[in-house]
């Protein structure tokens, strides 16, 4: 895999999070001399990077990346299969909704645990060096240099950087330098909702208190709780709730308010969460941002990847998967374009931008689905009809499966989502569809839709 022409070539990766660490592995396997700079302290000493800690859902795009990097087996050890959603009603009733066909699943992985694994794997390469507690202070846009502040010594250090890969997150310092250049487009959009992490601990014997083979959702219209299983028997839970309004974080002010809110909307979860009140006040309320920008590159030597280029909300479980897919695509382009970064960087930035925008839109749409539609009888009927159509017509792939269980470009999946929404608008308007959902009228409507495509 090592290219002799790149064995002495240097690359600087800014950010040692998930995408930065994985990309360092890809570059190291190619023989690059890799320097990774991270503002935070080494999480292997600190125990965790802090900040956002929603559990992650690894799906096909993520698995493809870690397999290509040669580290799939190590990641599988910390992943738990979730073949579907388990919906929890206010009355405590549960309904299981499979994500795809039998044998298909998304995988719960701990953000911190996965980051630790990736750091260790990257650090094992002799041609990778990590520099923690280093803040990106300045990017020289005219010359191949980048400056970091050592947060421990307060000294400034300027390093040669013929290639810079910015994987430093939604609030990227490298991107901020590019934002000050002429004709750089940048938008950010916050949801009115925030999120807070909570915990369901394991039973005393270490077993899970809920079925671990599912992503659990308590959908309540404008807000929800989700829970993803961990290998230690616990569940990482996340409350998504508006910051302001009648039912909001702003109106939960006391311990009694916390308990009253959960007992009213999530009564079956309260007995599972003995540290609910403590977790609620101890863990921060964080915001949810979408970032879109262009161009993702500068002078064919600086490239934004992962959240630095396309931060999205977490409701399609694709943030990490999209960032990992960046690595897969870039690695393939090293071969197709013979390691010529003056061609790879602009081509990647130009082609991948449409996919970044598409998954941002799909993630916004899936938020509505998760918090609201999953409890809607019409939506459940749509899912049932879609599954049957896929069974009869394998070429017809539900959009969720297209995004989650394939490597279809996100831009294609977004166009398909628009098309399938039009299809199901017609199907669900058919007479007596609730009883005749598997009848000839559905097939006829589907056939007409396919012919017009």
C-alpha positions in Angstrom: 0.0 0.0 0.0 2.9 2.4 0.6 3.8 4.5 -2.4 7.6 5.0 -2.6 7.0 8.5 -4.1 5.2 9.6 -0.9 7.4 8.0 1.7 9.1 11.3 2.6 6.0 13.5 1.9 4.7 15.4 4.9 1.1 16.0 5.9 -0.3 18.0 8.8 -3.6 16.9 10.2 -5.4 19.4 12.4 -7.6 17.7 14.9 -7.2 14.3 16.6 -10.9 13.5 16.8 -12.5 10.6 15.0 -11.9 11.7 11.4 -8.5 13.2 12.0 -7.3 10.0 13.8 -8.6 7.8 11.0 -7.2 9.9 8.3 -3.8 9.8 10.0 -4.0 6.0 9.7 -4.8 6.2 6.0 -1.9 8.5 5.4 0.5 6.5 7.5 -0.3 3.4 5.6 0.6 5.3 2.5 4.0 6.1 3.9 3.4 9.8 4.6 5.1 11.6 7.5 2.1 12.6 9.5 1.9 15.3 12.2 -1.4 15.5 14.1 -2.1 18.6 16.2 -4.9 18.7 18.7 -6.1 21.5 20.9 -7.3 19.2 23.7 -5.1 17.1 26.0 -4.5 13.5 25.1 -7.7 11.7 26.0 -5.7 8.6 26.8 -4.3 10.3 29.8 -7.4 12.5 30.6 -9.8 9.6 30.0 -12.0 11.5 27.6 -12.0 14.4 25.2 -15.1 16.0 26.7 -17.7 17.9 24.9 -20.2 16.1 22.8 -20.7 12.5 23.7 -23.8 11.2 21.9 -23.2 7.6 21.1 -22.5 7.0 17.4 -24.2 4.7 15.0 -21.7 3.0 12.7 -23.2 2.0 9.4 -22.0 0.8 6.0 -20.0 3.9 5.1 -18.1 3.8 8.4 -17.4 0.1 8.2 -16.1 0.5 4.7 -13.6 3.1 5.9 -12.3 1.2 8.9 -12.0 -2.0 6.8 -10.1 -0.1 4.2 -7.8 1.2 6.9 -7.2 -2.3 8.1 -8.7 -1.8 11.5 -12.3 -3.3 11.3 -11.6 -6.2 13.7 -10.5 -3.8 16.4 -13.5 -1.6 16.0 -15.9 -4.5 16.0 -14.9 -5.4 19.5 -16.5 -2.1 20.8 -19.6 -2.1 18.6 -23.1 -3.4 19.4 -25.5 -4.4 16.7 -28.9 -2.6 16.6 -31.1 -4.1 13.9 -34.0 -1.7 14.6 -35.7 1.0 16.7 -37.6 0.2 19.8 -40.4 2.8 20.2 -41.6 3.6 23.7 -45.1 5.1 24.1 -46.2 7.3 27.0 -48.2 4.3 28.2 -44.9 2.2 28.3 -45.8 0.1 25.3 -43.0 -0.9 23.0 -42.9 -1.4 19.2 -40.0 -2.7 17.3 -39.3 -1.2 13.8 -36.5 -3.0 11.8 -34.1 -0.7 10.0 -33.7 -2.9 7.0 -33.8 -6.5 5.9 -33.0 -9.4 8.2 -29.3 -9.4 9.0 -28.9 -5.6 8.5 -28.1 -3.4 11.5 -26.5 -0.2 12.6 -23.9 -0.5 15.4 -23.7 1.5 18.6 -20.2 2.7 19.4 -19.0 5.0 22.1 -17.5 8.2 20.7 -14.8 8.3 23.4 -14.1 4.5 23.2 -13.8 4.7 19.4 -11.6 7.8 19.5 -9.3 6.0 22.0 -9.0 3.0 19.7 -8.2 5.2 16.7 -5.6 7.2 18.6 -3.8 4.0 19.7 -3.9 2.6 16.2 -2.6 5.8 14.6 0.1 6.2 17.2 1.5 2.8 16.6 2.8 3.9 13.2 6.4 5.1 13.5 5.7 7.8 10.9 2.8 9.5 12.9 3.5 12.1 15.6 0.8 13.5 17.9 1.0 17.0 19.4 -1.7 17.5 22.0 -2.5 20.8 23.8 -1.7 22.6 20.6 -4.1 25.3 19.4 -4.1 26.3 15.7 -3.2 30.0 16.0 -2.6 31.0 12.4 -2.7 29.5 8.9 -0.3 31.0 6.4 -2.5 31.2 3.2 0.4 32.3 1.0 3.1 29.9 2.1 3.1 26.3 3.3 3.2 27.0 7.0 0.9 26.7 10.0 1.4 28.1 13.5 0.3 26.5 16.7 0.3 27.7 20.3 1.5 25.1 22.9 -1.1 25.6 25.6 1.2 24.3 28.3 4.2 26.4 27.6 2.4 29.3 25.8 5.1 29.2 23.1 4.2 29.7 19.4 5.5 27.1 17.0 5.4 27.5 13.2 5.7 24.2 11.2 6.2 23.4 7.6 2.9 22.2 6.1 2.9 21.3 2.4 -0.4 19.5 2.9 -2.9 20.5 5.6 -6.0 18.4 6.3 -8.4 20.3 8.6 -10.4 17.8 10.7 -10.9 20.2 13.6 -14.6 20.0 13.8 -17.7 22.3 13.4 -15.8 25.3 14.7 -12.6 24.6 12.7 -9.8 27.1 13.2 -8.4 26.3 9.8 -11.8 27.0 8.2 -12.0 30.2 10.1 -8.8 31.3 8.3 -10.4 30.4 5.0 -13.6 32.3 5.8 -11.6 35.5 5.8 -10.7 35.0 2.1 -12.5 36.5 -0.8 -15.6 34.7 -2.1 -15.7 32.0 0.6 -19.3 31.0 1.3 -20.2 30.1 4.9 -23.5 29.5 6.7 -24.3 27.9 10.0 -27.8 27.0 11.3 -28.8 26.1 14.8 -31.8 24.0 15.7 -34.1 25.4 18.3 -33.4 22.2 20.2 -30.5 21.4 22.5 -29.5 18.1 23.9 -28.3 16.7 27.2 -26.7 13.3 27.9 -28.2 11.0 30.5 -27.5 7.5 31.6 -29.2 4.1 32.2 -26.7 2.1 34.2 -26.4 -1.7 34.0 -28.0 -4.1 36.4 -25.9 -5.2 39.3 -24.8 -8.3 37.3 -23.7 -6.1 34.4 -26.6 -6.9 32.1 -28.6 -4.3 30.2 -31.8 -3.0 31.6 -33.3 -2.7 28.1 -33.0 -4.9 25.0 -29.5 -4.0 23.7 -30.4 -5.1 20.2 -32.2 -1.8 19.4 -31.9 2.0 19.4 -34.6 3.0 21.9 -36.7 6.1 21.1 -39.3 7.9 23.2 -40.8 10.1 20.6 -43.0 13.0 22.0 -43.8 15.2 19.0 -41.5 18.2 19.4 -38.9 16.4 21.6 -37.6 13.0 22.4 -35.2 10.8 24.3 -33.0 8.2 22.6 -30.9 5.5 24.2 -28.0 3.5 22.7 -26.4 0.4 24.3 -22.8 0.2 25.5 -20.6 -2.8 26.0 -20.5 -2.4 29.8 -24.3 -2.9 30.1 -25.2 0.7 30.3 -27.1 2.9 27.8 -26.1 6.4 26.8 -29.3 8.4 26.6 -29.9 11.8 25.0 -32.7 14.2 25.7 -33.5 16.4 22.7 -35.6 19.4 23.8 -36.2 23.0 22.7 -34.1 25.6 24.5 -37.2 27.8 25.0 -40.9 27.6 25.1 -43.6 25.9 27.2 -41.9 22.5 27.2 -38.2 23.4 27.1 -34.9 23.4 29.0 -35.7 26.9 30.1 -38.7 25.7 32.1 -36.9 23.0 34.0 -35.4 24.9 36.9 -35.5 22.5 39.9 -35.0 18.9 40.9 -38.8 18.6 41.2 -39.1 20.0 37.6 -36.8 17.4 36.3 -38.7 14.5 37.9 -42.1 15.9 37.0 -41.1 16.4 33.4 -39.8 12.8 33.0 -42.6 11.2 35.0 -45.1 13.0 32.7 -43.5 12.2 29.3 -41.1 9.3 29.9 -42.6 7.4 32.9 -41.2 4.0 31.9 -37.7 5.4 31.7 -37.6 7.0 35.2 -37.1 3.7 37.1 -34.2 2.9 34.8 -32.3 6.1 35.6 -31.4 6.3 39.3 -29.0 9.2 38.7 -31.4 11.1 36.5 -31.5 14.4 38.5 -27.7 14.3 39.1 -27.0 13.7 35.4 -29.4 16.4 34.3 -27.6 19.1 36.3 -24.1 17.7 35.9 -24.1 17.3 32.1 -24.1 20.4 29.9 -27.0 21.4 27.6 -25.4 21.5 24.2 -26.5 23.0 20.9 -27.0 21.4 17.4 -25.4 23.1 14.5 -25.4 22.5 10.7 -22.4 24.0 8.8 -22.2 24.6 5.0 -19.3 26.2 3.3 -17.4 26.4 0.0 -14.8 26.0 -1.3 -13.5 23.2 1.0 -10.0 23.8 -0.2 -7.3 26.4 -0.6 -4.6 26.5 -3.3 -4.7 22.7 -3.7 -2.8 22.2 -0.4 -5.4 22.9 2.4 -8.5 20.7 2.6 -11.4 20.7 5.0 -12.8 17.2 5.9 -15.4 15.9 8.3 -17.3 18.4 10.4 -14.9 21.2 9.4 -16.5 20.9 6.0 -20.0 19.6 6.6 -21.1 19.5 10.3 -24.6 18.1 10.5 -27.2 17.3 13.2 -27.0 13.7 14.5 -30.5 12.4 13.5 -29.5 10.2 10.6 -26.5 8.7 12.4 -24.3 9.9 9.5 -22.0 12.5 10.9 -19.1 10.2 11.7 -20.0 7.9 8.8 -19.9 10.9 6.4 -16.5 12.0 7.8 -15.1 8.4 7.5 -16.4 8.2 3.9 -14.4 11.4 3.2 -11.3 9.3 4.1 -12.4 6.4 1.9 -13.0 8.6 -1.1 -9.7 10.6 -0.6 -7.7 7.4 -0.3 -9.2 6.0 -3.5 -8.4 9.3 -5.3 -4.7 8.9 -4.3 -4.7 5.8 -6.6 -6.8 7.2 -9.4 -4.9 10.5 -9.6 -1.5 9.0 -8.9 -1.0 10.9 -5.6 -1.2 14.3 -7.3 -2.7 16.5 -4.5 -2.9 19.4 -6.9 -5.7 17.4 -8.6 -7.0 15.4 -5.7 -7.8 18.2 -3.3 -9.8 20.5 -5.7 -11.6 17.5 -7.3 -12.6 16.1 -3.9 -13.8 19.4 -2.7 -15.8 20.1 -5.8 -17.4 16.6 -6.0 -18.0 16.0 -2.3 -19.7 19.3 -1.5 -23.0 18.2 -3.0 -23.0 15.1 -0.8 -22.3 17.2 2.3 -25.2 19.4 1.6 -27.5 16.5 0.8 -26.8 14.6 4.1 -27.3 17.8 6.0 -30.8 18.1 4.5 -31.6 14.4 5.1 -30.5 14.7 8.7 -32.9 17.6 9.3 -35.7 15.6 7.8 -34.9 12.5 9.9 -35.2 14.6 13.0 -38.9 15.2 12.3 -39.3 11.5 11.6 -37.6 10.3 14.8 -39.3 12.7 17.2 -42.8 12.7 15.6 -43.6 10.6 12.6 -42.4 7.2 14.1 -45.5 7.3 16.3 -47.8 8.3 13.4 -50.0 5.4 12.0 -49.7 6.8 8.4 -45.9 6.8 8.7 -45.8 3.2 10.0 -48.1 2.2 7.1 -45.7 3.8 4.7 -42.8 1.9 6.2 -44.7 -1.4 5.9 -45.7 -0.7 2.2 -42.1 0.4 1.4 -40.7 -2.9 2.9 -43.2 -4.9 0.8 -42.4 -3.0 -2.4 -38.7 -3.7 -1.8 -39.4 -7.4 -1.2 -41.2 -7.6 -4.6 -39.0 -5.1 -6.4 -35.4 -5.4 -5.1 -34.3 -2.5 -7.2 -36.6 -0.3 -5.2 -34.6 0.7 -2.1 -36.1 2.6 0.8 -34.1 5.8 1.3 -33.0 4.9 4.9 -31.5 1.7 3.5 -29.8 3.6 0.7 -28.2 6.0 3.2 -27.4 3.5 5.9 -26.7 0.1 4.2 -25.1 1.2 0.9 -22.5 3.6 -0.4 -24.9 5.4 -2.7 -23.9 9.1 -2.9 -25.9 11.2 -0.5 -26.9 13.5 -3.3 -28.6 10.5 -5.0 -30.3 9.5 -1.8 -31.7 13.0 -1.4 -33.2 13.0 -4.9 -34.7 9.6 -4.2 -36.2 10.9 -1.0 -38.0 13.6 -2.9 -39.2 11.1 -5.5 -40.4 8.6 -2.9 -42.2 11.3 -0.9 -44.2 12.0 -4.1 -44.9 8.3 -4.6 -46.2 7.7 -1.1 -48.3 10.8 -1.1 -50.2 9.1 -3.9 -50.2 5.7 -2.3 -51.4 6.9 1.1 -54.2 8.9 -0.6 -55.7 5.7 -2.2 -59.1 4.6 -1.0 -59.1 2.3 2.0 -55.3 2.1 2.0 -55.2 1.0 5.7 -56.9 -2.3 4.7 -55.8 -2.6 1.1 -52.1 -1.7 1.6 -50.9 -4.8 -0.1 -53.4 -4.7 -3.0 -53.3 -4.1 -6.8 -53.9 -0.4 -6.5 -50.6 0.1 -4.7 -48.8 -2.0 -7.3 -50.5 0.0 -10.1 -49.5 3.3 -8.5 -46.0 2.1 -8.0 -45.7 0.9 -11.6 -46.9 4.3 -13.0 -44.3 6.0 -10.8 -41.5 3.8 -12.0 -42.4 4.4 -15.6 -42.2 8.1 -15.2 -38.8 8.1 -13.6 
